[in-house]
């Protein structure tokens, strides 16, 4: 009888731990760094990166998330007299893991919470941003197209 009670208690504790681990929320900080001295709308993918290895393009850059995770995107300029200000995240295809088509910035930072998806689901999105060089905004909106993927267990 005592062994059965101990086993039930252990199973209960394991269930609580597993639930806590599965529902744990992670914040993913993604920094887009751009060479603001040399950037043009035509060379964005050559002068901007997320800090990934050189053999991984911006198009192939993937952030692995779970439902409930928070993703925070911010911009950084290579030149101290310039800035990169994020404008929005725009859904382009695949599973819409954020549950909305556009997530706009607040003071140049974009934050989204992963609302839905199954392991292996991929969302293609467009990250839109502005570049300021020596205090003046460069013409137009710049754009990079990375991915978000729900982690597989």
Residue frames as a rotation matrix with the C-alpha (Angstrom) as fourth column:
UNK 1
0.567 0.824 0.000 0.00
0.824 -0.567 0.000 0.00
0.000 0.000 -1.000 0.00
UNK 2
0.477 -0.458 -0.750 2.81
0.145 -0.801 0.581 2.40
-0.867 -0.386 -0.315 0.90
UNK 3
-0.610 -0.725 0.320 4.68
0.402 0.066 0.913 1.65
-0.683 0.686 0.251 -2.38
UNK 4
-0.137 0.658 0.740 1.52
0.981 -0.015 0.195 2.38
0.139 0.753 -0.643 -4.38
UNK 5
0.799 0.429 -0.422 1.06
0.528 -0.836 0.149 5.71
-0.289 -0.342 -0.894 -2.58
UNK 6
0.053 -0.885 -0.463 4.72
0.076 -0.458 0.885 6.66
-0.996 -0.082 0.043 -3.17
UNK 7
-0.633 -0.255 0.731 4.46
0.688 0.249 0.682 5.74
-0.356 0.934 0.018 -6.86
UNK 8
0.345 0.841 0.416 1.33
0.923 -0.385 0.013 7.87
0.172 0.380 -0.909 -7.27
UNK 9
0.720 -0.140 -0.680 3.07
0.248 -0.863 0.440 10.79
-0.649 -0.485 -0.587 -5.56
UNK 10
-0.366 -0.930 -0.021 6.10
0.218 -0.107 0.970 10.47
-0.905 0.351 0.242 -7.83
UNK 11
-0.402 0.312 0.861 3.90
0.916 0.132 0.380 10.35
0.005 0.941 -0.338 -10.93
UNK 12
0.695 0.709 -0.116 2.07
0.716 -0.697 0.031 13.47
-0.059 -0.104 -0.993 -9.72
UNK 13
0.376 -0.652 -0.658 5.34
0.056 -0.693 0.719 15.35
-0.925 -0.307 -0.224 -9.16
UNK 14
-0.630 -0.619 0.469 6.63
0.459 0.190 0.868 14.29
-0.626 0.762 0.164 -12.60
UNK 15
0.040 0.739 0.672 3.39
0.993 -0.103 0.054 15.43
0.109 0.666 -0.738 -14.24
UNK 16
0.830 0.235 -0.505 3.70
0.369 -0.911 0.184 18.86
-0.417 -0.339 -0.843 -12.59
UNK 17
-0.061 -0.944 -0.324 7.35
0.026 -0.326 0.945 19.18
-0.998 0.049 0.045 -13.67
UNK 18
-0.585 -0.120 0.802 6.53
0.742 0.320 0.589 18.14
-0.328 0.940 -0.098 -17.23
UNK 19
0.476 0.832 0.284 3.65
0.878 -0.470 -0.093 20.62
0.056 0.293 -0.954 -17.42
UNK 20
0.662 -0.305 -0.685 5.93
0.110 -0.864 0.491 23.38
-0.741 -0.401 -0.538 -16.13
UNK 21
-0.430 -0.897 0.102 8.63
0.187 0.022 0.982 22.54
-0.883 0.441 0.159 -18.68
UNK 22
-0.384 0.346 0.856 6.20
0.919 0.234 0.317 22.32
-0.090 0.909 -0.408 -21.59
UNK 23
0.622 0.744 0.244 4.46
0.756 -0.651 0.058 25.58
0.203 0.148 -0.968 -20.73
UNK 24
0.095 -0.663 -0.742 7.64
0.597 -0.559 0.576 27.51
-0.797 -0.498 0.342 -19.89
UNK 25
0.946 0.257 0.196 7.83
0.316 -0.614 -0.723 30.68
-0.066 0.746 -0.662 -21.93
UNK 26
-0.071 -0.997 -0.028 11.11
0.850 -0.075 0.521 31.78
-0.522 0.013 0.853 -23.51
UNK 27
0.792 0.201 -0.577 11.96
-0.076 -0.905 -0.419 35.24
-0.606 0.375 -0.701 -24.81
UNK 28
0.192 -0.692 0.696 13.96
0.937 0.341 0.080 35.23
-0.292 0.637 0.714 -28.04
UNK 29
0.503 -0.124 -0.856 15.88
-0.092 -0.992 0.089 38.45
-0.860 0.033 -0.510 -28.71
UNK 30
0.295 -0.347 0.890 16.76
0.924 0.339 -0.174 38.89
-0.242 0.874 0.421 -32.38
UNK 31
0.288 -0.293 -0.912 19.04
-0.006 -0.952 0.305 41.76
-0.958 -0.082 -0.276 -33.34
UNK 32
0.692 -0.073 0.718 19.31
0.721 0.076 -0.688 42.85
-0.004 0.994 0.105 -36.96
UNK 33
0.186 -0.730 -0.658 22.67
0.223 -0.621 0.752 44.57
-0.957 -0.286 0.047 -37.45
UNK 34
0.780 0.146 0.609 23.24
0.623 -0.087 -0.777 46.65
-0.061 0.985 -0.159 -40.59
UNK 35
-0.456 -0.887 -0.073 26.22
0.795 -0.442 0.415 48.41
-0.401 0.131 0.907 -42.12
UNK 36
0.512 0.809 -0.289 24.42
0.634 -0.583 -0.508 51.74
-0.580 0.077 -0.811 -42.33
UNK 37
-0.116 -0.632 -0.766 27.32
-0.270 -0.722 0.637 53.42
-0.956 0.280 -0.087 -44.13
UNK 38
-0.884 -0.394 -0.253 26.97
-0.359 0.224 0.906 51.18
-0.300 0.891 -0.340 -47.20
UNK 39
-0.480 0.740 0.471 23.34
0.472 0.670 -0.572 50.04
-0.739 -0.053 -0.672 -47.15
UNK 40
-0.745 0.471 -0.472 21.07
-0.667 -0.520 0.533 50.42
0.006 0.712 0.702 -50.17
UNK 41
0.245 0.901 0.357 17.73
-0.805 0.395 -0.444 48.74
-0.541 -0.179 0.822 -50.84
UNK 42
0.636 -0.034 -0.771 19.49
-0.619 0.574 -0.536 46.52
0.461 0.818 0.344 -53.39
UNK 43
-0.193 -0.846 -0.497 22.22
-0.237 0.532 -0.813 45.19
0.952 -0.039 -0.303 -51.06
UNK 44
0.355 0.419 0.836 20.31
-0.875 -0.165 0.454 44.69
0.329 -0.893 0.309 -47.80
UNK 45
0.994 0.107 -0.020 21.13
-0.094 0.940 0.327 40.97
0.054 -0.323 0.945 -47.60
UNK 46
0.354 -0.933 -0.061 24.84
0.525 0.252 -0.813 41.66
0.774 0.256 0.579 -48.08
UNK 47
-0.493 -0.610 0.620 25.20
-0.061 -0.687 -0.725 44.39
0.868 -0.395 0.301 -45.43
UNK 48
0.016 0.546 0.838 22.68
-0.973 -0.186 0.140 43.23
0.232 -0.817 0.528 -42.78
UNK 49
-0.386 -0.078 -0.919 22.59
-0.049 0.997 -0.064 40.07
0.921 0.021 -0.388 -40.69
UNK 50
0.714 0.651 0.258 21.13
-0.383 0.055 0.922 38.51
0.586 -0.757 0.289 -37.56
UNK 51
0.133 -0.771 0.623 24.57
-0.976 0.008 0.219 37.40
-0.174 -0.637 -0.751 -36.38
UNK 52
0.879 0.243 0.411 24.21
-0.186 0.967 -0.174 33.98
-0.439 0.077 0.895 -37.98
UNK 53
-0.024 -0.901 0.434 27.10
0.318 0.404 0.858 32.00
-0.948 0.158 0.277 -39.48
UNK 54
-0.422 -0.237 -0.875 28.32
-0.572 -0.680 0.459 33.31
-0.704 0.694 0.152 -42.85
UNK 55
-0.996 0.023 -0.081 27.00
-0.049 0.626 0.778 30.26
0.069 0.780 -0.622 -44.72
UNK 56
-0.315 0.943 -0.108 23.41
0.899 0.260 -0.352 30.98
-0.304 -0.208 -0.930 -43.53
UNK 57
-0.717 0.102 0.690 21.63
0.362 -0.791 0.493 33.64
0.596 0.604 0.530 -45.59
UNK 58
-0.864 0.478 0.157 19.10
-0.455 -0.610 -0.648 36.05
-0.213 -0.632 0.745 -44.11
UNK 59
-0.076 0.856 -0.511 16.41
-0.875 0.189 0.446 34.21
0.478 0.481 0.735 -46.09
UNK 60
0.072 0.029 -0.997 17.43
0.076 0.997 0.034 30.93
0.994 -0.078 0.070 -44.42
UNK 61
-0.871 -0.369 0.323 17.86
-0.255 -0.221 -0.941 32.44
0.419 -0.903 0.098 -40.95
UNK 62
0.070 0.905 -0.421 15.37
0.072 0.416 0.907 30.59
0.995 -0.094 -0.036 -38.73
UNK 63
-0.607 -0.117 0.786 14.33
-0.745 -0.261 -0.614 31.24
0.277 -0.958 0.071 -35.14
UNK 64
-0.473 0.396 -0.787 13.11
0.250 0.917 0.311 28.10
0.845 -0.050 -0.533 -33.33
UNK 65
-0.642 0.376 0.668 10.22
-0.715 -0.607 -0.346 28.76
0.275 -0.700 0.659 -30.94
UNK 66
-0.791 0.552 -0.263 7.43
0.602 0.780 -0.173 27.11
0.109 -0.295 -0.949 -28.95
UNK 67
0.082 0.896 0.437 3.82
0.405 -0.430 0.807 28.23
0.910 0.111 -0.398 -28.57
UNK 68
0.843 0.276 -0.462 3.77
0.533 -0.317 0.784 30.87
0.070 -0.907 -0.415 -25.83
UNK 69
-0.144 -0.969 -0.203 7.30
0.934 -0.200 0.296 32.14
-0.327 -0.147 0.934 -26.52
UNK 70
0.807 0.272 -0.524 7.91
0.158 -0.955 -0.253 35.84
-0.569 0.121 -0.813 -26.99
UNK 71
0.072 -0.772 0.632 10.05
0.997 0.080 -0.015 37.10
-0.039 0.631 0.775 -29.87
UNK 72
0.693 0.040 -0.720 11.62
0.189 -0.974 0.128 40.57
-0.696 -0.225 -0.682 -29.68
UNK 73
0.280 -0.575 0.768 13.23
0.946 0.029 -0.323 42.09
0.164 0.817 0.552 -32.78
UNK 74
0.728 -0.105 -0.677 15.46
0.127 -0.950 0.284 45.16
-0.674 -0.293 -0.679 -32.60
UNK 75
0.806 -0.432 0.405 17.84
0.421 -0.063 -0.905 46.91
0.416 0.900 0.131 -34.95
UNK 76
0.533 -0.726 -0.434 21.45
0.301 -0.317 0.899 47.94
-0.791 -0.610 0.049 -34.53
UNK 77
0.967 -0.248 -0.055 23.66
-0.166 -0.456 -0.874 50.12
0.192 0.855 -0.482 -36.72
UNK 78
0.463 -0.878 -0.124 27.34
0.870 0.477 -0.123 49.44
0.167 -0.051 0.985 -37.33
UNK 79
-0.446 -0.560 0.698 27.97
0.467 -0.811 -0.352 53.19
0.763 0.169 0.623 -37.32
UNK 80
-0.538 0.226 -0.812 27.41
0.814 -0.110 -0.570 55.10
-0.218 -0.968 -0.124 -34.04
UNK 81
-0.836 0.224 -0.501 26.01
-0.239 -0.970 -0.034 58.10
-0.494 0.091 0.865 -35.96
UNK 82
-0.561 0.644 -0.521 23.27
-0.586 0.136 0.799 55.97
0.585 0.753 0.301 -37.53
UNK 83
-0.555 0.419 0.719 20.38
-0.544 0.471 -0.694 53.79
-0.629 -0.777 -0.034 -36.41
UNK 84
-0.819 0.409 -0.404 18.21
-0.076 0.620 0.781 50.91
0.569 0.670 -0.476 -37.59
UNK 85
-0.648 0.684 0.334 14.58
-0.626 -0.229 -0.746 51.23
-0.433 -0.693 0.577 -36.51
UNK 86
-0.913 0.349 0.213 12.30
0.404 0.852 0.332 48.26
-0.066 0.389 -0.919 -37.02
UNK 87
-0.724 0.685 -0.076 8.88
-0.670 -0.673 0.313 49.04
0.164 0.277 0.947 -38.46
UNK 88
0.324 0.893 0.313 6.90
-0.904 0.389 -0.174 45.77
-0.277 -0.227 0.934 -38.57
UNK 89
-0.836 -0.322 0.445 6.76
-0.188 0.929 0.318 42.02
-0.516 0.182 -0.837 -39.02
UNK 90
-0.009 0.835 -0.550 4.49
-0.962 -0.158 -0.224 40.98
-0.274 0.527 0.805 -41.88
UNK 91
0.029 0.139 0.990 3.21
-0.088 0.987 -0.136 37.42
-0.996 -0.083 0.041 -42.38
UNK 92
-0.328 -0.205 -0.922 4.09
-0.902 -0.222 0.370 36.06
-0.281 0.953 -0.113 -45.83
UNK 93
0.206 0.412 -0.887 3.28
-0.696 0.699 0.164 32.35
0.688 0.584 0.431 -45.82
UNK 94
-0.655 -0.355 -0.667 3.21
0.106 0.831 -0.547 29.02
0.748 -0.429 -0.507 -44.04
UNK 95
0.107 0.656 -0.747 1.66
0.905 0.247 0.347 28.66
0.412 -0.713 -0.567 -40.58
UNK 96
0.063 -0.009 0.998 0.79
-0.117 -0.993 -0.002 32.08
0.991 -0.117 -0.063 -39.13
UNK 97
-0.225 -0.239 -0.945 2.30
0.738 0.592 -0.325 31.34
0.637 -0.770 0.043 -35.71
UNK 98
-0.982 -0.138 -0.126 1.61
0.187 -0.747 -0.638 34.82
-0.006 -0.651 0.759 -34.32
UNK 99
-0.289 0.957 -0.007 -2.06
0.898 0.268 -0.347 34.69
-0.331 -0.107 -0.938 -35.33
UNK 100
0.610 0.456 -0.648 -1.95
0.173 -0.875 -0.453 38.10
-0.774 0.164 -0.612 -36.99
UNK 101
0.717 -0.254 0.649 -0.75
0.690 0.131 -0.711 39.36
0.095 0.958 0.269 -40.36
UNK 102
0.115 -0.672 0.732 1.12
0.160 -0.714 -0.681 42.45
0.980 0.196 0.025 -39.15
UNK 103
0.544 -0.077 -0.836 2.88
0.834 -0.063 0.548 43.21
-0.095 -0.995 0.030 -35.87
UNK 104
0.621 -0.257 0.740 3.87
0.167 -0.879 -0.446 46.87
0.766 0.401 -0.503 -35.66
UNK 105
-0.375 -0.890 -0.261 6.74
0.590 -0.011 -0.808 48.39
0.715 -0.457 0.529 -33.73
UNK 106
0.917 0.358 -0.174 6.70
0.372 -0.612 0.698 50.30
0.143 -0.705 -0.695 -30.49
UNK 107
0.738 -0.649 -0.183 9.59
-0.495 -0.706 0.507 52.78
-0.458 -0.284 -0.842 -30.53
UNK 108
0.204 -0.687 -0.698 11.48
-0.946 0.043 -0.320 50.83
0.250 0.726 -0.641 -33.21
UNK 109
-0.865 -0.397 0.307 11.19
-0.474 0.848 -0.238 47.44
-0.166 -0.352 -0.921 -31.50
UNK 110
-0.008 0.858 -0.513 8.77
-0.788 0.311 0.532 44.72
0.616 0.408 0.673 -32.60
UNK 111
-0.812 -0.179 0.555 7.46
-0.530 0.625 -0.573 42.16
-0.244 -0.760 -0.602 -30.09
UNK 112
0.009 0.827 -0.563 5.28
-0.809 0.337 0.482 39.15
0.588 0.451 0.672 -30.87
UNK 113
-0.331 -0.016 0.943 3.98
-0.728 0.641 -0.244 36.18
-0.601 -0.767 -0.224 -28.90
UNK 114
-0.863 0.006 -0.505 3.78
-0.354 0.706 0.613 32.79
0.360 0.708 -0.608 -30.62
UNK 115
-0.315 0.872 0.374 0.05
-0.911 -0.167 -0.378 32.04
-0.267 -0.460 0.847 -30.42
UNK 116
0.690 0.641 0.335 -0.37
-0.466 0.748 -0.473 28.84
-0.554 0.171 0.815 -32.41
UNK 117
0.193 -0.568 -0.800 1.30
-0.904 0.214 -0.370 26.08
0.381 0.795 -0.472 -34.36
UNK 118
0.980 0.060 0.188 2.37
-0.115 0.948 0.296 22.47
-0.160 -0.312 0.936 -34.31
UNK 119
0.190 -0.970 0.149 5.94
-0.123 0.126 0.984 21.11
-0.974 -0.205 -0.096 -34.10
UNK 120
-0.409 -0.478 0.778 7.61
0.708 0.372 0.600 21.59
-0.576 0.796 0.186 -37.47
UNK 121
0.653 0.688 0.316 5.33
0.744 -0.507 -0.435 24.42
-0.139 0.520 -0.843 -38.65
UNK 122
-0.537 -0.842 -0.047 7.21
0.784 -0.518 0.342 27.22
-0.313 0.147 0.938 -40.42
UNK 123
0.719 0.657 -0.224 6.18
0.521 -0.724 -0.452 30.84
-0.459 0.208 -0.863 -40.93
UNK 124
-0.365 -0.716 0.595 7.84
0.914 -0.397 0.083 33.00
0.176 0.574 0.800 -43.55
UNK 125
0.639 0.572 -0.514 7.70
0.669 -0.743 0.006 36.67
-0.378 -0.347 -0.858 -42.61
UNK 126
0.154 -0.543 0.825 9.03
0.630 -0.589 -0.506 40.00
0.761 0.598 0.251 -43.78
UNK 127
0.182 -0.218 -0.959 10.90
0.865 -0.427 0.262 42.24
-0.467 -0.877 0.111 -41.36
UNK 128
0.413 0.041 0.910 10.51
0.646 -0.717 -0.261 45.87
0.642 0.696 -0.323 -42.44
UNK 129
0.285 -0.416 -0.863 12.79
0.824 -0.353 0.442 48.59
-0.489 -0.838 0.243 -41.12
UNK 130
0.954 -0.041 0.298 14.01
0.105 -0.883 -0.457 52.15
0.282 0.467 -0.838 -41.59
UNK 131
0.126 -0.966 -0.226 17.61
0.991 0.132 -0.014 53.32
0.043 -0.223 0.974 -41.64
UNK 132
0.996 0.080 -0.030 18.79
0.084 -0.987 0.136 56.69
-0.019 -0.138 -0.990 -40.32
UNK 133
0.168 -0.978 0.122 22.25
0.956 0.131 -0.263 57.91
0.242 0.160 0.957 -41.35
UNK 134
-0.829 -0.560 -0.003 23.64
0.528 -0.780 -0.335 60.92
0.186 -0.279 0.942 -39.48
UNK 135
-0.699 0.603 -0.385 20.14
0.088 -0.461 -0.883 61.72
-0.710 -0.651 0.269 -38.23
UNK 136
-0.300 0.595 -0.746 18.44
-0.906 -0.423 0.028 61.63
-0.299 0.684 0.666 -41.65
UNK 137
0.223 0.467 0.856 16.13
-0.138 0.884 -0.446 58.82
-0.965 -0.019 0.262 -42.73
UNK 138
-0.892 -0.447 -0.061 17.22
-0.168 0.204 0.964 57.07
-0.419 0.871 -0.257 -45.91
UNK 139
-0.314 0.832 -0.458 14.42
-0.949 -0.268 0.163 56.89
0.013 0.486 0.874 -48.49
UNK 140
0.069 0.509 -0.858 12.02
-0.566 0.728 0.386 53.97
0.821 0.459 0.339 -48.38
UNK 141
0.574 0.166 0.802 11.50
-0.752 0.495 0.436 50.95
-0.325 -0.853 0.409 -46.19
UNK 142
-0.457 -0.769 -0.446 14.11
-0.834 0.545 -0.085 48.18
0.309 0.333 -0.891 -46.14
UNK 143
0.608 0.771 0.190 13.08
-0.793 0.599 0.109 44.53
-0.030 -0.217 0.976 -45.95
UNK 144
-0.689 -0.709 -0.150 14.51
-0.698 0.705 -0.123 41.12
0.193 0.020 -0.981 -44.99
UNK 145
0.314 0.898 -0.308 12.63
-0.832 0.416 0.366 37.78
0.457 0.141 0.878 -45.13
UNK 146
-0.782 -0.611 0.122 13.64
-0.587 0.657 -0.472 35.28
0.208 -0.441 -0.873 -42.39
UNK 147
-0.054 0.746 -0.663 11.60
-0.153 0.650 0.744 32.42
0.987 0.142 0.079 -40.85
UNK 148
-0.289 0.093 0.953 10.11
-0.953 0.065 -0.296 31.23
-0.090 -0.993 0.070 -37.57
UNK 149
-0.217 0.211 -0.953 9.78
-0.323 0.906 0.275 27.49
0.921 0.367 -0.128 -36.90
UNK 150
0.603 0.452 0.657 7.95
-0.787 0.200 0.584 25.66
0.133 -0.869 0.477 -34.12
UNK 151
-0.447 -0.872 0.200 10.46
-0.894 0.440 -0.083 23.33
-0.016 -0.216 -0.976 -32.46
UNK 152
0.420 0.467 -0.778 10.09
-0.450 0.852 0.269 19.61
0.788 0.238 0.568 -32.91
UNK 153
0.414 -0.216 0.884 10.48
-0.882 0.146 0.449 17.41
-0.226 -0.965 -0.130 -29.85
